């Protein structure tokens, strides 16, 4: 056998194995997804609900989000983390000065804008500080929402069910993510979008509610449900356990949500996926921001690869979960490997077409006719079928034809992820870890008046290694845990004396 023939056989074998493994994975998540059953909710009154909303230049959306949260969830306390915004976000937050359930935490440069995880850690410190020592932290639920989110009004009821926080063993729950522009009209924003933009919106909605939801359905069985950046809910006691070992609950990966989920599993917690509830977020309407977003996600996944050894050695993570996590962490590297293999196979096919007697017709008659069916089955099919699943389980008003067309577009849409993986790899090679926040659809309004935050809190000796205080059994007020110097509660819009005692004051006029 010649070297050329051996090389061709090796390429074909590698491509075939990659295709078969991918199709097998798609089939497995589809089966578990279709078998998923809905569960009943419970009473949210037995829990103390806190929601963190990171805010970096969110003036165009944060006001409406807060109004809906306060209206839909009378029992929730909202913690808005202003990450050195310069677009009028603070002026928008000042409109909630008479709301005792709204707290604002300011992060100032140069310590601000260090990533979403740092903003979440700031809020965690303040939530922990605000609670009396005798409060059962396992009954305190901390949620994370993006500033453009709409949370299901029945979300707290669903999350309180016996399958979720109603079970003592469940430490964290992720709800289904939807696109805001595909939500019911009372939630969806009235913005003008091009036809191309509407297609991107629909593809993102299908992506989260079909294949990603199916992946989470499989993870429910393996015990490896992943946390998302929006709509994640965790017991405060578990966040404190992680912080006691690592300094803070959230860490430095660009995929801080998945990283938190790994830490929860390594700490012995159980994660769940709640398909009975949802959070809707603003979809991207242009391909450039979409690729940048997926590049950040892919790089974050590559960064989380450093946890694979700990996952493999952990006695707290069962074998099925270990295999699923290893598959997820290997996915971007598999895509990097698959790209040159598929390109090489395409080049070989073009070579044979060019060198076969009779050209394209001769190649077709000599067996080339079998290539298109293989491409349809192994290439287009695993992506296109999600259009049908999306119609059956999520959007029954779609016609069969539109669902099939949407599935084919999903196949083309997947190439944006392939591009993002290569861009992420380039960033890893060049040691770039910065990221740019995705702009909202609407331009934020300029602040009408300057807003000054007065009432600086004291500085801990090691702000990045804050340990949760031990329980003393006393019920004499908040725990003495101090945020870093760059965290400021927006207590007044006029000057007030500073104090060395940390407070948890809400926004006041």
C-alpha positions in Angstrom: 0.0 0.0 0.0 1.4 3.4 -1.0 2.0 6.2 1.4 -0.7 8.2 -0.4 -3.2 5.5 0.0 -2.3 5.1 3.7 -2.7 8.8 4.3 -6.1 8.8 2.6 -7.3 5.8 4.6 -6.1 7.5 7.8 -8.0 10.7 7.0 -11.1 8.8 6.1 -11.0 6.8 9.3 -10.4 9.9 11.5 -13.3 11.8 9.8 -15.6 8.7 10.1 -14.8 8.3 13.8 -15.4 12.0 14.5 -18.7 11.9 12.7 -19.9 8.7 14.4 -19.0 9.9 17.9 -20.7 13.2 17.3 -23.9 11.5 16.0 -23.9 9.1 18.9 -23.7 12.0 21.4 -26.5 13.9 19.6 -28.7 10.8 19.7 -28.0 10.2 23.4 -28.9 13.7 24.5 -32.0 13.7 22.3 -33.3 10.4 23.9 -32.8 11.8 27.4 -34.4 15.1 26.4 -37.5 13.6 25.0 -38.0 11.4 28.1 -37.7 14.3 30.5 -40.8 14.8 32.6 -42.0 18.0 34.3 -42.2 18.2 38.1 -44.5 20.2 40.3 -43.3 23.3 42.2 -43.2 24.1 45.9 -43.6 27.0 48.3 -40.9 29.7 48.0 -41.8 31.1 51.4 -39.4 28.8 53.2 -36.4 30.4 51.4 -34.7 33.8 51.5 -34.2 34.8 47.9 -31.4 37.1 46.8 -30.6 38.0 43.1 -27.4 39.5 41.9 -27.5 41.7 38.8 -24.1 42.7 37.4 -24.3 46.1 35.8 -21.7 47.5 33.5 -23.1 50.1 31.2 -26.7 48.8 31.5 -28.6 52.1 31.5 -30.7 51.0 28.6 -32.1 47.9 30.3 -31.6 47.9 34.0 -34.6 50.0 35.0 -37.1 47.8 33.2 -35.5 44.7 34.6 -35.7 45.9 38.2 -39.3 47.0 37.8 -40.3 43.5 36.6 -38.3 41.8 39.3 -39.8 43.8 42.1 -43.3 43.4 40.7 -43.1 39.6 40.0 -41.1 38.6 43.1 -42.2 40.4 46.3 -40.0 38.2 48.4 -36.7 38.9 46.6 -33.8 41.2 47.5 -31.9 42.5 44.5 -28.1 43.3 44.6 -27.0 45.5 41.6 -23.2 45.6 41.1 -22.2 48.7 39.2 -18.9 47.8 37.6 -17.5 51.3 37.0 -20.3 52.2 34.5 -20.0 55.4 32.6 -23.3 55.5 30.7 -25.8 56.6 33.3 -26.4 53.3 34.9 -26.2 54.9 38.4 -28.7 57.5 37.5 -31.1 54.7 36.4 -30.5 52.9 39.7 -31.1 56.1 41.7 -34.7 55.9 40.5 -35.2 53.0 42.9 -34.2 55.1 45.9 -37.4 54.3 47.8 -37.1 50.5 47.3 -35.7 48.8 50.4 -35.2 45.6 48.5 -32.8 47.2 46.0 -29.1 47.4 47.0 -26.4 49.0 44.9 -22.7 48.0 45.2 -20.2 50.2 43.4 -16.9 48.9 42.1 -14.4 51.6 41.1 -11.4 51.6 38.8 -8.7 50.3 38.8 -10.2 47.3 40.7 -13.5 47.3 38.6 -14.0 45.7 35.2 -12.0 42.6 36.2 -14.7 40.2 34.8 -18.1 39.0 35.8 -16.8 36.7 38.5 -15.2 39.5 40.5 -18.5 41.5 40.4 -20.4 38.4 41.7 -17.9 37.9 44.5 -18.4 41.5 45.6 -22.2 40.9 45.9 -21.6 37.6 47.7 -19.6 39.4 50.3 -22.3 42.0 50.9 -25.1 39.4 51.0 -23.1 37.4 53.6 -22.5 40.5 55.6 -26.1 41.5 55.6 -27.4 38.3 57.2 -27.7 37.7 61.0 -25.4 35.0 62.3 -28.2 32.6 63.2 -29.7 32.5 59.7 -29.6 29.1 58.1 -27.4 29.7 55.0 -28.7 26.6 53.3 -32.1 28.3 53.1 -30.7 31.4 51.5 -30.8 31.1 47.7 -28.5 33.4 45.6 -29.5 33.8 41.9 -27.6 35.5 39.1 -29.4 37.4 36.4 -28.1 39.5 33.5 -29.2 43.1 33.4 -31.4 42.5 30.4 -33.2 39.5 31.8 -36.9 38.6 32.3 -37.3 35.8 34.9 -40.4 33.6 34.8 -42.8 35.0 37.4 -43.4 31.4 38.6 -39.7 30.8 38.8 -39.4 30.8 42.6 -42.3 28.3 42.8 -40.7 26.0 40.3 -37.3 26.2 42.0 -38.8 25.4 45.4 -40.1 22.0 44.2 -39.0 18.7 45.7 -36.8 18.0 42.7 -34.9 21.2 43.2 -34.3 23.2 46.4 -37.0 21.3 48.1 -34.5 18.5 48.2 -31.8 19.0 50.8 -29.1 17.5 48.6 -29.5 19.9 45.7 -27.0 22.7 46.0 -27.6 24.7 42.7 -30.1 24.8 40.0 -29.9 26.2 36.4 -33.2 27.3 34.7 -33.9 27.2 31.0 -32.5 30.1 28.9 -34.6 31.7 26.2 -34.2 34.7 23.9 -36.1 37.8 25.0 -37.2 38.7 21.5 -38.9 35.2 21.2 -40.7 35.6 24.6 -44.4 36.5 24.8 -45.2 40.0 23.7 -45.5 41.3 27.3 -41.9 40.5 27.8 -40.3 41.0 24.4 -38.9 44.4 23.6 -40.4 46.4 20.7 -37.3 46.9 18.6 -36.8 47.0 14.8 -34.7 44.1 13.6 -33.6 43.1 10.1 -34.7 39.8 8.6 -31.1 38.5 9.1 -31.3 39.7 12.7 -34.6 37.9 13.3 -33.1 34.7 11.9 -30.1 35.0 14.3 -32.5 35.6 17.2 -34.5 32.5 16.4 -31.4 30.3 15.9 -30.1 31.4 19.4 -33.5 30.6 20.9 -33.5 27.2 19.3 -29.9 26.6 20.4 -30.6 27.2 24.1 -34.0 25.5 24.2 -33.2 22.4 22.1 -29.6 21.1 21.9 -28.4 22.9 25.1 -31.5 21.9 27.0 -31.0 18.4 25.8 -27.4 18.4 27.0 -28.6 19.5 30.4 -31.2 16.7 30.3 -28.4 14.2 29.8 -26.4 15.8 32.6 -29.3 15.3 35.0 -28.8 11.6 34.6 -25.0 11.7 34.8 -25.0 14.1 37.7 -23.1 16.9 36.0 -25.6 19.7 35.2 -23.7 22.8 34.3 -24.4 26.3 35.6 -25.1 29.1 33.0 -24.2 32.7 33.2 -27.8 33.7 33.5 -30.5 32.1 35.6 -28.3 30.2 38.0 -29.4 29.7 41.6 -27.1 28.4 44.4 -27.5 27.9 48.2 -25.4 30.5 50.1 -24.1 27.8 52.3 -22.5 26.1 49.3 -21.0 29.3 48.1 -19.5 29.8 51.5 -18.0 26.3 51.5 -16.3 27.0 48.2 -15.0 30.3 49.4 -13.7 28.7 52.6 -11.5 26.5 50.4 -10.6 28.8 47.6 -11.2 32.4 48.9 -14.2 33.3 46.7 -17.0 31.4 45.1 -16.3 32.6 41.6 -12.9 32.5 40.0 -10.9 33.8 37.1 -12.1 31.7 34.1 -14.0 33.5 31.3 -16.6 30.8 31.7 -17.1 31.6 35.3 -20.5 29.9 35.4 -19.3 26.5 34.3 -16.3 26.9 36.6 -18.6 27.5 39.6 -20.6 24.3 38.6 -17.3 22.3 38.7 -16.5 23.7 42.2 -20.0 22.8 43.4 -19.5 19.2 42.2 -16.0 19.0 43.7 -17.4 20.2 47.0 -19.9 17.4 47.0 -22.9 19.5 46.0 -25.6 18.3 43.5 -26.6 20.5 40.6 -30.0 20.3 38.8 -31.6 21.7 35.6 -35.1 23.1 35.9 -36.9 22.9 32.6 -40.1 24.0 34.2 -38.9 27.6 34.6 -37.0 30.0 32.4 -35.1 33.2 32.1 -35.2 35.3 28.9 -32.2 37.3 27.7 -31.6 39.7 24.9 -30.4 37.9 21.7 -27.6 39.2 19.5 -28.7 40.4 16.1 -25.3 40.6 14.3 -22.8 37.9 13.6 -19.7 39.8 14.8 -20.8 40.2 18.4 -22.1 36.6 18.3 -18.7 35.3 17.3 -17.0 37.4 20.0 -19.4 36.1 22.6 -18.8 32.4 21.5 -15.0 33.1 21.4 -15.1 34.1 25.1 -17.1 31.0 25.9 -14.8 28.7 24.0 -11.7 30.2 25.7 -13.4 29.9 29.1 -14.0 26.2 28.4 -10.3 25.8 27.4 -9.3 27.5 30.7 -11.5 25.1 32.7 -9.5 22.2 31.3 -7.2 22.7 34.2 -9.8 21.1 36.5 -9.9 17.9 34.6 -7.3 16.2 36.8 -9.2 17.1 39.9 -12.5 15.9 38.4 -10.9 12.6 37.5 -9.5 12.1 41.0 -12.5 13.3 43.0 -14.4 10.6 44.9 -17.4 12.9 45.1 -18.1 12.9 41.3 -19.4 9.7 40.0 -18.0 8.0 36.8 -20.8 9.0 34.5 -20.4 12.7 35.5 -16.7 12.5 35.0 -17.1 11.1 31.5 -19.6 13.9 30.6 -17.4 16.6 32.0 -14.4 15.2 30.2 -16.3 15.2 26.9 -17.4 18.8 27.4 -13.8 20.0 28.2 -12.5 18.1 25.2 -15.1 19.5 22.8 -13.2 22.7 21.8 -10.0 20.7 21.3 -11.8 18.1 19.2 -13.2 20.9 17.0 -9.6 22.2 16.5 -8.6 18.6 15.5 -11.6 18.1 13.3 -11.2 21.2 11.2 -8.0 20.3 9.5 -9.2 16.7 9.1 -12.4 17.7 7.3 -10.6 20.3 5.2 -8.0 17.7 4.2 -10.8 15.3 3.2 -12.5 18.0 1.2 -9.2 18.7 -0.6 -8.7 15.0 -1.3 -12.2 14.8 -2.8 -11.6 17.8 -5.0 -8.3 16.2 -6.1 -10.1 13.0 -7.2 -12.8 14.9 -9.0 -10.2 16.8 -10.9 -8.1 13.7 -11.8 -10.9 11.3 -12.6 -11.5 10.5 -16.2 -14.6 12.4 -17.3 -14.3 15.0 -14.6 -17.2 15.6 -12.3 -19.5 13.3 -14.2 -17.0 10.4 -14.2 -16.3 10.8 -10.5 -20.0 10.8 -9.8 -20.6 7.6 -11.9 -17.6 5.9 -10.2 -19.1 6.2 -6.7 -19.0 9.9 -6.0 -22.8 9.8 -5.8 -22.5 8.4 -2.3 -20.9 11.5 -0.8 -23.9 13.8 -0.7 -26.0 11.3 1.3 -23.1 10.9 3.8 -22.9 14.6 4.2 -26.6 14.9 4.8 -26.6 12.0 7.4 -23.4 12.8 9.3 -23.0 16.5 8.6 -26.4 18.3 8.2 -28.6 15.8 9.9 -27.3 16.1 13.5 -27.9 19.8 13.4 -31.1 20.0 11.3 -33.1 17.6 13.5 -33.1 20.2 16.3 -35.4 22.3 14.2 -38.0 19.6 14.4 -37.4 19.1 18.2 -37.7 22.8 18.7 -41.1 22.9 17.0 -42.4 19.8 18.8 -41.3 20.8 22.4 -41.1 24.6 22.3 -42.7 26.4 19.4 -45.6 24.3 17.9 -46.9 27.3 15.9 -43.9 26.9 13.5 -44.8 25.0 10.3 -42.9 21.8 9.5 -41.3 23.5 6.6 -40.0 26.4 8.6 -38.8 24.1 11.3 -36.8 22.1 8.8 -35.4 25.2 7.2 -34.4 26.5 10.7 -32.6 23.2 11.3 -30.6 23.6 8.1 -29.7 27.1 9.0 -28.6 25.8 12.4 -26.0 23.6 10.5 -24.6 26.7 8.8 -24.9 28.6 12.1 -22.6 26.0 13.7 -19.7 27.2 11.7 -19.7 30.4 13.7 -18.8 28.2 16.7 -16.0 26.6 14.7 -14.6 30.0 13.9 -14.9 31.0 17.6 -12.9 28.0 18.7 -10.0 29.0 16.5 -10.1 32.6 17.7 -10.2 31.3 21.3 -7.2 29.2 20.6 -5.3 32.2 19.2 -6.1 34.1 22.3 -4.9 31.3 24.5 -1.6 31.1 22.5 -1.1 34.8 22.9 -2.1 34.8 26.6 -5.0 37.2 26.1 -7.7 37.0 28.8 -9.4 40.3 28.4 -12.9 40.5 27.1 -15.2 43.2 25.8 -18.8 43.3 27.1 -21.4 42.8 24.4 -23.3 46.0 23.6 -27.1 46.1 24.0 -29.4 46.7 21.1 -30.3 50.2 22.3 -27.8 52.9 23.0 -27.8 53.8 26.7 -29.0 57.2 27.7 -26.6 59.7 29.1 -26.9 60.5 32.8 -29.0 63.6 33.4 -27.2 64.5 36.6 -23.9 63.4 38.1 -24.3 60.7 40.8 -21.8 60.4 43.7 -21.7 57.4 46.0 -20.8 58.3 49.5 -20.2 56.0 52.4 -17.1 54.1 51.8 -16.6 50.8 53.6 -13.5 49.6 55.3 -10.7 47.5 53.7 -9.9 43.9 54.6 -6.3 42.9 54.8 -6.7 40.3 51.9 -9.7 41.3 49.8 -9.3 38.4 47.4 -9.1 35.8 50.1 -12.1 36.7 52.2 -13.2 33.8 54.4 -16.8 33.4 55.6 -16.9 33.9 59.4 -17.5 30.9 61.5 -20.9 30.6 63.1 -20.9 31.7 66.7 -24.5 31.0 67.5 -25.1 34.7 68.4 -28.0 36.6 66.9 -26.8 40.1 67.6 -26.7 41.5 64.0 -24.9 41.1 60.8 -21.6 39.1 60.5 -18.5 41.2 60.5 -17.3 40.6 57.0 -15.8 43.6 55.2 -15.9 44.2 51.5 -12.8 45.6 49.7 -12.1 49.3 49.4 -13.4 49.5 45.8 -16.9 48.4 46.9 -19.2 51.2 47.9 -22.9 51.1 48.9 -24.8 53.9 47.1 -26.3 55.2 50.3 -26.9 58.8 49.4 -26.7 61.2 46.5 -25.5 63.9 48.9 -22.5 63.9 51.2 -22.8 61.8 54.4 -20.2 60.9 57.0 -18.2 57.8 56.3 -18.1 55.0 58.8 -15.8 52.1 59.5 -18.8 49.8 60.2 -20.0 48.0 57.1 -23.6 48.6 56.3 -26.1 47.2 53.8 -28.1 50.3 53.1 -30.4 50.4 50.1 -30.4 53.2 47.5 -31.7 56.4 49.0 -32.4 59.8 47.5 
